[in-house]
Amino acid sequence: MTIRRTAALCAFFVASLATFGPQGAANRGSVDPGPVVASTQTSSWDAATLVPGWVSSASAGGLDLDFRSFYDPKREKDERTQSRAYQSLMSELALAMGSRMVGPGASLGALGFEASYELSFVGTNSEADYWQKSAAAPSATVTTGQLRVRKGLPYGLQLGANLTHLYDSNMWGIGAEMNMSLIDGFVNIPDLSVRTSINVVLGNADLGMLIAGADLVLSKTFGIAGIMAIQPWASYSFAFTHVSTHQIDVYPTESTIQPDLMLLKQINNTSHRAAFGVRVVVTRVSIGAEFLRSFTDDLNVVTGKLGVDF
């Protein structure tokens, strides 16, 4: 595979990520304007400014979040706003923006390389107040697209990176992962591997979200006629999410001159998940499917994958 062909393939995947997937623009509703709000960053960096220009949009999408609905005028002065609804919303967003396709546990090999596009359908509690008041067009199923690359290394190691987009929004995620195959390639013994991952959510000027995960994967490879391999797997996943917001200047009424400063309480959330799936490889093309269940959120994620192995 030449450098030119590799670059062309990567360009195709990026174009697909930015183009495909339901946008839902025609179905967008309106959010109750609530109190007038202006955002003032107190942090030394702004995640939104890290998003490249070609992935940003001037208009808000139906799933872009507005945190004004969590404003509490009765709180004590300088007290951080605490909200169970806000915590639930962030937990569901983390489920949508995290890493996908945990398995299989078999390594790519020291010279292996894989590029793939993964389309996920993520369940949400769209009828809950925290979605209805925070998003213009909440949906019971939100869609994400993820461009992912993985490189095999000696001793069963693999390194990977991903770029994720939540369709019908301006939110993107970038992430990295490392996978180690503990048992790999034995005829009568399943493959066993562990994966660690980290993802950062970008695109909302008021939000800072970091998602760290650890996965344990059990899988087995079955060869068919020397031209096809079927790799079913099952996994357990643990995810840790840290969420913080910038300071938000809230004007409760249009006549208010001095703003009320709102800062939502930081969240450190954990989640337990289980997944099973299958990957089919024919020569250099792979397709896959995964069903993931989040026991903490009581929600499901279904993912489909199309990849190319080198």
Backbone bond lengths (Angstrom), bond angles and torsions (degrees), N, CA, C in turn:
res aa  C-N    CA-C-N  psi(-1)  N-CA   C-N-CA  omega(-1)  CA-C   N-CA-C  phi
1 M - - - 1.465 - - 1.526 108.86 -
2 T 1.343 115.55 118.41 1.452 119.47 -177.88 1.509 110.93 -78.06
3 I 1.338 115.02 165.20 1.465 119.92 179.05 1.524 110.46 -62.61
4 R 1.358 116.06 -38.18 1.457 119.06 -179.35 1.519 111.60 -63.56
5 R 1.327 117.52 -43.95 1.457 120.86 179.48 1.530 111.76 -66.45
6 T 1.331 116.33 -37.81 1.469 119.62 177.51 1.522 111.33 -64.04
7 A 1.340 116.62 -43.26 1.459 120.47 179.02 1.522 111.22 -63.49
8 A 1.340 116.38 -39.88 1.456 120.17 178.86 1.517 111.51 -64.30
9 L 1.333 116.21 -39.74 1.466 120.30 179.06 1.519 111.21 -64.88
10 C 1.318 117.16 -44.46 1.462 120.96 178.07 1.530 111.22 -61.02
11 A 1.340 116.36 -40.49 1.455 120.52 178.57 1.519 111.34 -63.14
12 F 1.346 115.93 -37.27 1.465 120.34 177.75 1.520 110.91 -63.63
13 F 1.335 117.69 -44.62 1.454 121.03 -179.23 1.521 111.02 -64.26
14 V 1.334 117.55 -42.19 1.468 120.88 179.51 1.517 110.57 -63.61
15 A 1.352 116.91 -41.87 1.451 120.61 178.35 1.524 110.95 -63.04
16 S 1.320 116.22 -38.91 1.468 119.98 178.37 1.513 110.81 -64.83
17 L 1.328 116.87 -41.85 1.466 121.47 -178.99 1.510 111.14 -61.41
18 A 1.325 117.26 -39.18 1.455 121.16 -176.89 1.520 113.12 -81.94
19 T 1.364 116.81 -17.32 1.457 121.02 -171.88 1.507 113.65 -102.10
20 F 1.350 117.31 -46.63 1.455 121.20 -170.47 1.512 111.36 -87.62
21 G 1.329 114.81 162.77 1.463 121.37 179.06 1.508 110.69 107.22
22 P 1.309 117.32 147.13 1.465 121.32 -176.85 1.513 111.46 -67.18
23 Q 1.295 115.40 128.42 1.465 119.92 179.61 1.518 112.09 -94.23
24 G 1.340 116.90 -31.91 1.468 120.92 175.10 1.511 114.30 64.93
25 A 1.354 116.00 20.33 1.461 117.49 -176.41 1.518 112.03 -62.81
26 A 1.346 115.36 -34.61 1.454 118.11 -176.67 1.513 112.43 -70.43
27 N 1.338 116.73 -20.05 1.456 120.46 -176.06 1.514 112.94 -100.82
28 R 1.316 118.58 7.18 1.452 120.03 -177.05 1.512 110.82 -67.53
29 G 1.300 115.01 136.50 1.457 120.50 176.49 1.503 109.76 -97.95
30 S 1.306 116.18 -150.88 1.452 121.45 178.96 1.506 109.40 -130.37
31 V 1.308 115.52 146.29 1.458 121.45 178.77 1.513 108.96 -97.32
32 D 1.310 116.42 137.83 1.455 121.00 174.33 1.513 108.63 -55.93
33 P 1.351 117.87 119.61 1.457 119.44 -173.11 1.518 114.31 -59.34
34 G 1.340 118.31 -28.53 1.461 120.44 176.98 1.513 111.38 56.47
35 P 1.315 117.15 -154.15 1.459 120.08 178.93 1.509 111.61 -69.81
36 V 1.311 116.34 146.53 1.458 120.79 176.73 1.520 108.28 -67.88
37 V 1.347 117.02 139.07 1.460 119.34 -173.56 1.511 110.66 -139.88
38 A 1.322 115.07 142.74 1.458 121.43 171.46 1.503 107.49 -130.33
39 S 1.316 116.92 143.77 1.459 120.22 -175.96 1.519 110.51 -102.54
40 T 1.326 115.46 133.04 1.453 121.49 176.60 1.512 108.80 -125.27
41 Q 1.341 117.93 117.11 1.455 119.71 -179.13 1.524 111.28 -78.44
42 T 1.344 114.81 132.12 1.450 119.35 175.71 1.516 111.18 -103.67
43 S 1.335 116.56 -9.50 1.459 120.37 179.44 1.517 109.17 -82.22
44 S 1.327 116.09 159.93 1.459 121.00 -179.05 1.511 112.44 -78.38
45 W 1.361 118.16 -9.77 1.448 120.27 176.87 1.517 108.58 -138.76
46 D 1.313 115.98 156.36 1.460 122.55 -178.88 1.508 107.93 -124.58
47 A 1.332 116.78 115.59 1.459 120.25 -176.88 1.516 111.66 -58.66
48 A 1.322 117.23 -33.01 1.463 119.31 -177.05 1.519 111.64 -62.74
49 T 1.335 117.66 -31.66 1.457 119.91 -178.66 1.514 111.99 -73.93
50 L 1.332 117.67 -12.05 1.447 120.47 178.93 1.527 112.44 -82.98
51 V 1.342 117.82 -11.88 1.450 120.80 -179.55 1.517 109.18 -75.24
52 P 1.336 119.85 126.34 1.450 121.17 179.33 1.516 111.30 -59.42
53 G 1.332 115.68 154.06 1.444 120.38 -177.63 1.503 113.86 -60.24
54 W 1.363 117.39 -31.96 1.458 119.44 -176.30 1.507 113.06 -74.28
55 V 1.347 119.17 -9.48 1.460 120.07 176.82 1.521 112.34 -109.15
56 S 1.322 117.72 -0.44 1.463 119.66 -177.76 1.519 110.29 -95.59
57 S 1.304 116.18 162.79 1.450 121.17 -179.26 1.516 108.52 -142.16
58 A 1.344 115.96 143.30 1.451 119.72 -178.20 1.520 111.40 -75.23
59 S 1.337 117.99 -26.83 1.454 121.18 -177.00 1.514 111.13 -99.47
60 A 1.329 116.07 146.41 1.450 121.27 179.68 1.515 110.02 -75.94
61 G 1.335 115.95 141.84 1.445 120.98 177.58 1.513 111.18 -88.96
62 G 1.328 115.94 171.60 1.448 120.71 -178.29 1.510 113.87 -66.19
63 L 1.341 118.10 -19.39 1.461 122.02 -179.62 1.521 112.71 -109.91
64 D 1.327 117.86 5.85 1.461 119.56 173.52 1.528 109.01 -69.09
65 L 1.323 116.04 139.69 1.466 121.26 -170.38 1.524 112.24 -99.23
66 D 1.319 114.76 138.33 1.463 123.31 176.04 1.528 107.02 -117.57
67 F 1.330 117.18 119.42 1.460 121.45 -172.93 1.524 113.85 -86.77
68 R 1.325 117.95 6.24 1.465 119.86 -179.13 1.527 112.21 -63.55
69 S 1.332 116.63 -26.30 1.464 119.20 -177.21 1.523 112.56 -66.00
70 F 1.335 117.35 -14.87 1.468 120.72 -179.25 1.534 112.17 -95.98
71 Y 1.313 117.14 5.04 1.461 120.92 179.45 1.524 110.68 -65.51
72 D 1.332 115.99 130.46 1.461 122.26 -178.88 1.528 108.86 -122.61
73 P 1.334 117.96 101.14 1.481 120.31 -177.80 1.522 113.16 -68.96
74 K 1.335 119.47 -14.27 1.460 122.47 -176.04 1.529 113.08 -90.85
75 R 1.323 117.65 -2.68 1.454 118.79 -178.07 1.528 110.34 -70.90
76 E 1.328 115.71 161.59 1.459 120.71 177.17 1.532 110.38 -69.62
77 K 1.327 115.63 154.60 1.451 120.33 179.76 1.528 110.62 -60.13
78 D 1.318 115.76 134.65 1.469 123.98 179.70 1.538 112.97 67.23
79 E 1.316 117.97 8.32 1.468 120.55 177.96 1.532 109.39 -83.52
80 R 1.319 116.14 135.02 1.465 119.92 175.98 1.527 109.77 -68.58
81 T 1.325 116.18 137.64 1.445 120.80 -179.62 1.529 110.32 -73.88
82 Q 1.318 116.74 126.35 1.458 122.22 178.32 1.524 108.58 -108.05
83 S 1.329 116.18 136.87 1.455 119.42 -176.09 1.520 109.99 -154.18
84 R 1.327 116.41 121.75 1.461 120.43 174.84 1.526 110.68 -65.42
85 A 1.325 116.29 -35.26 1.459 120.34 179.24 1.531 110.95 -63.11
86 Y 1.330 116.11 -42.41 1.465 120.80 177.06 1.523 110.65 -61.89
87 Q 1.314 118.38 -41.43 1.458 122.00 178.83 1.534 110.71 -63.67
88 S 1.322 117.34 -40.88 1.464 120.68 178.46 1.524 111.19 -65.18
89 L 1.316 116.68 -41.00 1.461 120.54 179.10 1.522 111.43 -62.80
90 M 1.329 116.62 -43.39 1.450 120.31 -179.30 1.539 111.92 -68.23
91 S 1.322 116.28 -33.75 1.456 120.18 177.88 1.529 110.65 -64.72
92 E 1.331 116.85 -40.80 1.460 119.90 179.08 1.524 111.52 -71.39
93 L 1.329 117.24 -35.75 1.465 119.78 176.30 1.526 110.77 -64.93
94 A 1.320 117.40 -39.76 1.465 120.89 178.22 1.523 111.43 -63.65
95 L 1.325 116.81 -36.83 1.464 120.24 176.93 1.519 110.63 -62.24
96 A 1.328 117.15 -37.82 1.466 121.19 -179.06 1.524 112.62 -74.10
97 M 1.337 117.97 -33.17 1.464 121.10 -170.95 1.521 114.33 -99.48
98 G 1.316 118.92 1.18 1.460 121.19 -178.05 1.518 113.36 -81.07
99 S 1.334 115.93 -175.56 1.457 121.89 -179.68 1.519 110.93 -69.90
100 R 1.324 116.33 155.39 1.451 123.38 -177.54 1.528 111.03 -122.01
101 M 1.334 116.04 176.79 1.460 125.18 171.35 1.525 111.47 43.87
102 V 1.309 115.90 73.98 1.465 121.79 -175.85 1.526 111.58 -61.53
103 G 1.327 117.62 -47.04 1.466 121.67 -173.95 1.507 112.95 -95.93
104 P 1.337 115.08 -177.01 1.469 128.30 -0.93 1.530 112.31 -81.62
105 G 1.339 115.56 176.02 1.459 120.18 -177.85 1.512 114.25 -83.77
106 A 1.336 117.47 -14.82 1.466 120.29 -179.63 1.522 110.55 -66.89
107 S 1.324 116.76 142.48 1.458 120.70 -179.09 1.530 110.67 -79.90
108 L 1.320 116.07 162.76 1.457 121.90 176.57 1.520 112.25 -79.66
109 G 1.332 117.05 -13.86 1.459 120.41 -173.59 1.517 110.69 92.58
110 A 1.316 116.30 160.28 1.464 121.12 -174.55 1.518 112.91 -61.59
111 L 1.347 118.01 -27.64 1.467 121.34 -178.27 1.525 112.04 -106.90
112 G 1.321 118.14 3.41 1.453 121.27 -174.66 1.520 113.83 -74.98
113 F 1.330 114.95 150.39 1.471 121.88 177.41 1.520 107.53 -149.29
114 E 1.342 116.53 136.67 1.459 121.18 179.45 1.519 110.22 -133.60
115 A 1.336 116.03 135.90 1.467 122.60 171.72 1.523 107.24 -122.31
116 S 1.325 117.19 133.77 1.459 119.82 -175.42 1.518 111.42 -146.90
117 Y 1.333 113.87 160.08 1.461 122.16 173.33 1.519 107.44 -121.30
118 E 1.340 116.95 129.48 1.459 121.69 -175.33 1.528 109.80 -123.72
119 L 1.318 115.58 125.45 1.459 122.11 -179.89 1.523 108.37 -109.34
120 S 1.337 116.70 124.05 1.465 121.58 -174.44 1.523 111.03 -121.20
121 F 1.337 114.69 143.97 1.452 122.45 176.14 1.531 106.88 -117.43
122 V 1.328 115.87 114.69 1.458 122.51 -169.43 1.525 109.68 -112.55
123 G 1.323 116.60 125.34 1.452 120.51 177.84 1.522 111.81 -74.04
124 T 1.314 116.56 145.31 1.470 122.05 176.91 1.524 109.31 -137.13
125 N 1.321 115.58 163.17 1.471 121.64 172.34 1.526 107.97 -90.94
126 S 1.321 115.85 68.26 1.460 120.94 -170.24 1.527 113.38 -65.18
127 E 1.336 117.79 -21.92 1.457 120.11 -179.78 1.527 113.04 -82.70
128 A 1.328 116.43 -8.47 1.461 120.14 179.13 1.527 110.31 -68.02
129 D 1.329 116.37 151.40 1.459 121.00 -177.79 1.521 112.35 -59.31
130 Y 1.345 116.67 -35.74 1.463 117.83 -175.87 1.532 112.14 -67.40
131 W 1.316 118.92 -25.22 1.472 120.42 172.27 1.526 110.71 -82.88
132 Q 1.316 116.93 -43.93 1.454 120.87 -176.38 1.529 112.21 -61.78
133 K 1.344 116.55 -35.65 1.463 120.02 -176.93 1.526 113.14 -91.38
134 S 1.330 117.95 -16.65 1.465 120.64 -174.65 1.526 113.74 -102.23
135 A 1.340 117.98 -23.74 1.456 121.78 -177.23 1.521 109.85 -121.91
136 A 1.330 115.92 146.97 1.459 120.21 -178.86 1.515 112.02 -71.57
137 A 1.337 117.71 -35.02 1.467 121.63 -176.40 1.523 110.31 -140.64
138 P 1.336 117.90 70.85 1.464 119.80 178.98 1.524 110.82 -64.27
139 S 1.338 115.18 149.89 1.456 120.48 -177.93 1.517 109.59 -133.96
140 A 1.335 116.37 146.51 1.459 120.64 178.70 1.517 111.60 -66.12
141 T 1.332 116.28 -23.22 1.469 121.85 176.42 1.514 108.57 -134.63
142 V 1.320 117.80 117.22 1.460 121.91 176.18 1.524 108.68 -100.77
143 T 1.323 116.01 154.94 1.460 121.55 -174.48 1.520 110.45 -117.66
144 T 1.318 116.28 134.19 1.460 121.57 174.06 1.515 109.50 -124.22
145 G 1.310 115.97 148.46 1.462 122.44 172.53 1.512 109.00 -118.41
146 Q 1.312 116.67 137.18 1.461 120.57 -177.32 1.523 110.68 -131.73
147 L 1.323 115.91 121.93 1.453 122.60 171.80 1.522 107.29 -91.90
148 R 1.338 116.81 127.27 1.463 120.61 -171.78 1.517 110.74 -136.79
149 V 1.316 116.26 137.54 1.464 121.95 174.42 1.528 108.33 -127.60
150 R 1.353 115.27 143.77 1.467 121.26 178.20 1.518 109.04 -136.85
151 K 1.328 116.00 141.67 1.467 121.76 179.66 1.520 109.32 -125.64
152 G 1.339 116.03 126.90 1.446 121.07 177.02 1.523 111.75 -78.67
153 L 1.328 115.87 147.80 1.459 123.16 179.48 1.529 108.24 -133.12
154 P 1.316 117.35 166.98 1.471 119.06 176.88 1.523 112.69 -60.54
155 Y 1.332 115.33 162.10 1.467 124.09 176.14 1.532 112.86 63.74
156 G 1.319 117.31 29.51 1.453 121.06 174.99 1.517 115.46 76.20
157 L 1.316 118.46 13.59 1.465 121.91 179.84 1.531 110.97 -88.02
158 Q 1.320 115.55 148.97 1.454 121.92 172.86 1.523 108.71 -141.46
159 L 1.321 115.73 139.28 1.461 122.16 174.98 1.518 108.64 -117.48
160 G 1.327 116.83 143.79 1.455 119.84 -178.71 1.510 112.51 -146.46
161 A 1.325 115.00 165.60 1.462 122.18 176.58 1.517 108.06 -144.50
162 N 1.336 116.27 155.08 1.458 119.56 -179.34 1.519 111.05 -146.10
163 L 1.319 114.30 155.45 1.460 123.26 174.51 1.521 107.06 -129.09
164 T 1.339 116.72 122.45 1.464 122.01 -173.00 1.524 109.94 -119.22
165 H 1.335 115.47 142.15 1.468 120.41 175.63 1.522 109.54 -128.99
166 L 1.333 116.04 131.50 1.458 121.98 172.04 1.523 106.97 -89.52
167 Y 1.336 116.31 109.30 1.453 120.49 -176.42 1.522 111.33 -63.22
168 D 1.329 115.30 152.01 1.461 124.33 -174.70 1.524 111.38 63.26
169 S 1.327 115.63 34.27 1.464 121.07 175.48 1.513 108.35 -157.23
170 N 1.331 115.60 173.01 1.461 121.69 173.98 1.523 111.98 -100.12
171 M 1.318 117.56 11.93 1.462 121.14 -176.72 1.525 111.93 -89.51
172 W 1.326 114.33 132.51 1.454 123.54 178.73 1.529 108.68 -128.42
173 G 1.293 115.71 162.79 1.459 120.86 176.18 1.521 110.35 -138.31
174 I 1.317 116.15 143.70 1.463 121.09 173.07 1.525 107.39 -122.30
175 G 1.323 116.21 144.83 1.452 118.68 -175.70 1.513 112.93 -152.58
176 A 1.321 114.47 166.98 1.458 122.30 177.23 1.515 108.20 -138.57
177 E 1.325 116.78 155.64 1.453 121.00 -178.75 1.525 110.38 -147.28
178 M 1.319 115.13 156.35 1.461 121.99 174.23 1.524 108.29 -136.30
179 N 1.314 115.90 132.36 1.459 121.63 -177.87 1.527 109.09 -124.49
180 M 1.325 116.92 136.77 1.459 121.41 175.46 1.523 109.32 -126.10
181 S 1.316 116.17 124.14 1.457 121.80 176.84 1.529 109.22 -85.25
182 L 1.322 116.23 114.64 1.460 120.87 -179.36 1.521 111.42 -83.08
183 I 1.321 116.61 -38.82 1.466 123.08 174.72 1.517 106.69 -128.71
184 D 1.325 117.97 125.42 1.460 119.91 -171.48 1.528 110.69 -151.37
185 G 1.314 115.94 127.57 1.450 120.31 169.52 1.515 117.43 88.47
186 F 1.318 118.80 5.73 1.465 120.29 178.43 1.531 109.99 -81.38
187 V 1.349 115.63 145.92 1.457 120.22 -175.40 1.518 111.96 -69.17
188 N 1.325 117.45 -45.59 1.465 121.40 -172.69 1.526 114.25 -105.98
189 I 1.332 117.10 8.30 1.465 120.87 -177.54 1.529 108.68 -124.71
190 P 1.325 118.61 133.03 1.469 120.41 178.11 1.532 111.25 -64.26
191 D 1.310 114.94 154.31 1.463 120.97 175.23 1.525 109.15 -77.50
192 L 1.320 115.50 142.51 1.464 121.62 179.06 1.517 109.05 -131.37
193 S 1.309 116.82 131.45 1.464 120.78 -179.70 1.516 111.13 -144.93
194 V 1.326 115.56 160.70 1.460 122.72 173.39 1.520 108.28 -123.98
195 R 1.328 115.70 145.31 1.458 120.98 179.59 1.517 109.46 -132.46
196 T 1.305 116.99 139.88 1.456 123.10 170.59 1.522 108.41 -120.11
197 S 1.323 116.38 145.83 1.460 119.87 -177.23 1.517 109.85 -146.75
198 I 1.320 115.40 158.08 1.461 121.76 175.99 1.527 107.85 -145.41
199 N 1.332 116.11 135.40 1.461 121.98 -178.85 1.524 109.53 -135.49
200 V 1.319 116.67 145.37 1.460 123.46 177.35 1.519 108.03 -123.41
201 V 1.341 116.32 133.34 1.459 121.75 -179.43 1.524 109.41 -95.01
202 L 1.341 115.80 131.91 1.455 123.05 -178.99 1.522 109.68 -122.70
203 G 1.326 116.29 166.35 1.461 120.30 170.64 1.514 115.37 107.33
204 N 1.340 118.69 -10.24 1.465 121.83 174.88 1.525 107.18 -117.90
205 A 1.341 116.12 117.72 1.464 120.71 -172.15 1.520 113.32 -63.54
206 D 1.329 117.53 -21.48 1.461 120.37 -176.71 1.527 112.97 -97.65
207 L 1.307 117.83 -4.95 1.460 121.13 -169.32 1.522 112.56 -117.41
208 G 1.332 115.57 136.29 1.453 122.10 169.54 1.516 108.79 -125.41
209 M 1.335 117.30 118.06 1.465 121.02 -177.13 1.516 110.27 -132.64
210 L 1.335 115.29 131.22 1.456 122.52 175.83 1.522 108.33 -125.48
211 I 1.341 116.17 130.26 1.464 122.17 -177.68 1.528 108.36 -120.93
212 A 1.323 116.99 119.71 1.469 121.81 177.08 1.526 108.09 -115.51
213 G 1.329 116.07 140.86 1.459 119.32 -176.09 1.514 112.51 -139.72
214 A 1.333 115.78 156.14 1.464 123.15 174.12 1.523 107.48 -137.84
215 D 1.342 116.20 135.26 1.457 121.36 -174.93 1.528 110.23 -131.54
216 L 1.318 115.83 143.71 1.461 123.13 172.91 1.521 106.92 -117.26
217 V 1.344 117.20 124.13 1.460 121.98 -170.07 1.522 110.46 -124.09
218 L 1.331 115.27 134.02 1.464 122.45 175.26 1.529 107.69 -121.63
219 S 1.341 117.71 126.50 1.460 120.46 -176.22 1.524 110.66 -148.65
220 K 1.337 115.13 170.56 1.468 121.06 177.08 1.511 108.63 -147.32
221 T 1.335 116.03 139.29 1.453 122.24 179.44 1.519 110.24 -103.47
222 F 1.342 115.60 129.21 1.461 121.70 177.93 1.526 108.34 -119.06
223 G 1.328 116.75 118.64 1.458 121.36 178.40 1.518 111.16 -86.80
224 I 1.337 116.00 143.79 1.462 122.28 178.83 1.522 109.42 -129.62
225 A 1.339 115.47 114.60 1.470 122.93 174.75 1.513 113.60 57.70
226 G 1.294 116.97 18.72 1.457 120.14 177.09 1.513 115.28 72.77
227 I 1.340 118.38 3.26 1.472 120.78 -178.21 1.525 112.36 -122.83
228 M 1.320 116.99 -9.04 1.458 120.41 -176.18 1.526 109.93 -139.16
229 A 1.315 115.78 145.45 1.463 121.54 175.46 1.521 108.85 -131.23
230 I 1.329 115.65 134.08 1.466 122.02 175.89 1.521 107.69 -113.93
231 Q 1.358 116.05 127.70 1.457 121.81 -173.97 1.528 110.40 -127.30
232 P 1.337 118.73 88.45 1.469 120.29 173.25 1.528 110.30 -78.07
233 W 1.327 116.58 153.65 1.462 120.22 179.41 1.526 110.87 -151.96
234 A 1.326 114.02 162.73 1.463 122.78 172.19 1.527 106.83 -138.61
235 S 1.334 116.82 150.13 1.470 119.29 -175.41 1.519 111.26 -151.04
236 Y 1.340 114.01 158.53 1.459 123.15 168.83 1.525 107.30 -119.05
237 S 1.331 116.05 136.54 1.461 120.68 -177.57 1.520 110.89 -129.16
238 F 1.315 114.79 141.96 1.461 122.98 174.15 1.521 107.56 -121.13
239 A 1.329 116.90 131.36 1.462 120.97 -179.01 1.522 109.98 -126.57
240 F 1.325 115.40 139.50 1.464 123.08 175.49 1.520 107.65 -119.83
241 T 1.322 116.26 130.27 1.469 121.09 -178.07 1.520 110.11 -123.89
242 H 1.325 115.70 129.41 1.476 121.95 174.15 1.523 107.72 -112.93
243 V 1.333 115.77 126.46 1.466 121.26 -177.46 1.518 109.54 -128.21
244 S 1.323 115.79 135.71 1.465 121.36 173.34 1.521 108.32 -143.89
245 T 1.316 116.25 159.37 1.459 120.96 176.57 1.521 109.73 -123.99
246 H 1.327 114.93 158.14 1.452 120.07 171.60 1.536 109.33 -77.71
247 Q 1.297 115.58 167.36 1.465 120.46 175.75 1.524 109.25 -66.86
248 I 1.330 115.86 134.57 1.456 121.44 -179.35 1.524 108.86 -118.79
249 D 1.323 116.43 124.78 1.464 121.71 176.87 1.522 108.62 -84.58
250 V 1.326 116.96 115.67 1.456 121.77 -177.40 1.518 110.34 -108.37
251 Y 1.332 115.84 130.32 1.455 122.09 174.80 1.528 107.27 -108.12
252 P 1.339 118.53 100.55 1.472 120.81 -174.24 1.523 113.91 -57.01
253 T 1.321 117.45 -31.93 1.468 121.45 177.84 1.520 108.46 -134.62
254 E 1.321 115.47 164.11 1.463 119.71 179.75 1.521 112.17 -67.36
255 S 1.323 117.39 -21.12 1.466 120.92 -178.80 1.525 112.50 -89.96
256 T 1.354 117.14 -4.61 1.461 120.41 -178.70 1.528 110.19 -69.67
257 I 1.343 115.58 131.11 1.462 120.94 179.68 1.524 110.72 -98.54
258 Q 1.317 116.87 -45.55 1.457 121.52 -179.75 1.529 109.10 -93.10
259 P 1.326 118.71 116.83 1.469 119.98 -175.57 1.523 112.17 -72.33
260 D 1.304 114.66 154.28 1.456 122.03 171.59 1.524 106.75 -93.04
261 L 1.325 117.18 126.99 1.460 120.95 -175.88 1.529 109.55 -88.65
262 M 1.334 116.27 120.78 1.459 121.00 -179.62 1.520 109.86 -111.74
263 L 1.321 115.84 133.16 1.457 121.47 175.05 1.518 107.14 -136.82
264 L 1.327 116.48 113.42 1.463 120.87 -178.01 1.524 110.67 -70.84
265 K 1.296 115.85 145.77 1.458 121.35 -178.67 1.527 110.18 -64.80
266 Q 1.326 115.82 138.39 1.460 120.14 177.70 1.524 110.79 -64.38
267 I 1.327 115.52 147.29 1.459 121.92 -177.50 1.520 109.95 -119.82
268 N 1.318 116.15 131.92 1.462 122.83 169.07 1.530 106.54 -121.16
269 N 1.312 115.84 106.37 1.449 121.09 -171.33 1.525 110.58 -119.38
270 T 1.340 116.79 146.09 1.457 121.87 176.24 1.521 109.57 -120.38
271 S 1.331 115.47 153.12 1.455 120.70 -177.28 1.516 109.80 -144.68
272 H 1.347 115.59 142.11 1.465 121.85 178.01 1.522 108.65 -115.57
273 R 1.343 114.93 132.39 1.457 119.81 -174.53 1.530 110.43 -138.98
274 A 1.319 115.36 154.91 1.468 121.87 173.40 1.516 107.54 -132.01
275 A 1.345 116.07 146.97 1.462 120.36 -178.53 1.517 109.89 -144.10
276 F 1.309 115.03 153.25 1.463 120.29 168.70 1.526 107.78 -142.50
277 G 1.310 115.64 151.91 1.459 119.30 -176.41 1.512 111.46 -167.53
278 V 1.321 114.65 -173.96 1.454 120.77 -179.88 1.526 108.75 -148.93
279 R 1.319 115.40 145.70 1.465 122.87 176.48 1.527 107.83 -126.67
280 V 1.326 116.08 130.84 1.460 122.10 179.12 1.519 108.36 -116.79
281 V 1.323 116.45 125.85 1.460 122.09 -178.73 1.519 108.76 -116.30
282 V 1.328 116.09 124.01 1.464 122.38 175.03 1.515 107.24 -122.31
283 T 1.320 115.36 112.92 1.476 123.10 -171.94 1.523 108.59 52.57
284 R 1.351 117.93 -105.54 1.470 119.72 -176.98 1.525 113.31 -112.74
285 V 1.302 117.47 5.79 1.461 121.42 -179.66 1.525 109.31 -107.65
286 S 1.322 116.49 135.52 1.465 121.02 179.34 1.520 110.15 -127.30
287 I 1.327 114.87 142.56 1.462 121.53 172.66 1.527 107.06 -127.81
288 G 1.304 116.73 151.77 1.456 119.10 -177.47 1.512 112.17 -154.46
289 A 1.322 115.57 162.91 1.455 122.27 176.56 1.523 108.33 -144.54
290 E 1.334 115.24 146.53 1.467 120.48 -179.25 1.525 109.69 -142.53
291 F 1.319 115.83 138.77 1.464 122.68 171.33 1.523 107.97 -115.26
292 L 1.319 116.97 122.52 1.453 122.39 -178.20 1.526 109.50 -119.80
293 R 1.314 115.49 135.89 1.458 122.43 177.80 1.514 110.14 -117.84
294 S 1.333 116.64 122.51 1.454 121.51 174.92 1.519 108.11 -94.94
295 F 1.332 116.67 110.00 1.453 120.35 -179.31 1.529 111.18 -71.88
296 T 1.317 117.08 -30.08 1.460 121.01 -179.81 1.522 110.95 -68.81
297 D 1.338 116.39 -43.30 1.467 120.71 -177.36 1.523 112.70 -92.50
298 D 1.345 116.74 -13.15 1.466 121.47 -176.54 1.527 110.70 59.83
299 L 1.333 115.54 42.65 1.460 122.13 -178.11 1.532 110.36 -134.17
300 N 1.335 115.84 161.18 1.461 121.88 -177.63 1.520 111.16 -119.07
301 V 1.341 114.75 154.43 1.465 122.25 174.42 1.525 107.77 -132.88
302 V 1.329 115.88 129.09 1.462 121.52 176.56 1.524 107.73 -116.27
303 T 1.338 116.74 129.12 1.460 121.86 -174.32 1.525 110.74 -128.69
304 G 1.329 115.61 137.78 1.452 122.41 171.48 1.515 110.11 -116.57
305 K 1.323 117.35 149.73 1.460 121.18 -172.12 1.521 111.07 -138.00
306 L 1.327 116.10 141.21 1.462 123.02 171.30 1.522 107.64 -132.14
307 G 1.339 116.67 124.67 1.459 119.99 -174.95 1.506 112.93 -139.87
308 V 1.317 114.13 168.14 1.458 122.68 175.91 1.511 108.70 -129.02
309 D 1.332 117.24 129.20 1.467 122.68 179.01 1.522 109.33 -103.80
310 F 1.345 115.12 140.68 1.458 120.06 177.70 1.513 109.04 -114.78
